[in-house]
């Protein structure tokens, strides 16, 4: 089953989040290609059927460690909106960008399961 078969109309009626993060300012500065790849996920969301107005890019967590949520307001906002059932899709180039510790990752996975939110 490909990604398009898993996407249902109920997903398409909600927001798609693009989550962008690198751990340090030095990584952001010296690894521009990684940051650029992450921003290009918006094109992937559009190709999957979301309109640009339905896509939110969270990049305020750039140069923040993923080991906890206290210094990642973008992650907190995204998780809150998932919990409210407002998010249909989360896109990130790898899960370690989203969360580096199991507690945050599993909490997000649980919320996604309850609210039928896809993670790509």
Rosetta blueprint (number, residue, H / E / L):
1 X L
2 X L
3 X H
4 X H
5 X H
6 X H
7 X L
8 X L
9 X H
10 X H
11 X H
12 X H
13 X L
14 X L
15 X E
16 X E
17 X E
18 X E
19 X E
20 X L
21 X L
22 X L
23 X L
24 X L
25 X H
26 X H
27 X H
28 X H
29 X H
30 X H
31 X L
32 X H
33 X H
34 X H
35 X H
36 X H
37 X H
38 X H
39 X H
40 X L
41 X H
42 X H
43 X H
44 X H
45 X H
46 X H
47 X H
48 X L
49 X L
50 X L
51 X L
52 X H
53 X H
54 X H
55 X E
56 X E
57 X E
58 X E
59 X L
60 X L
61 X L
62 X L
63 X L
64 X L
65 X L
66 X L
67 X L
68 X L
69 X L
70 X L
71 X L
72 X L
73 X H
74 X H
75 X H
76 X H
77 X H
78 X H
79 X H
80 X H
81 X H
82 X H
83 X H
84 X L
85 X L
86 X L
87 X E
88 X E
89 X E
90 X E
91 X E
92 X L
93 X L
94 X L
95 X H
96 X H
97 X H
98 X H
99 X L
100 X L
101 X L
102 X H
103 X H
104 X H
105 X H
106 X H
107 X H
108 X H
109 X H
110 X H
111 X H
112 X H
113 X H
114 X H
115 X H
116 X L
117 X L
118 X E
119 X E
120 X L
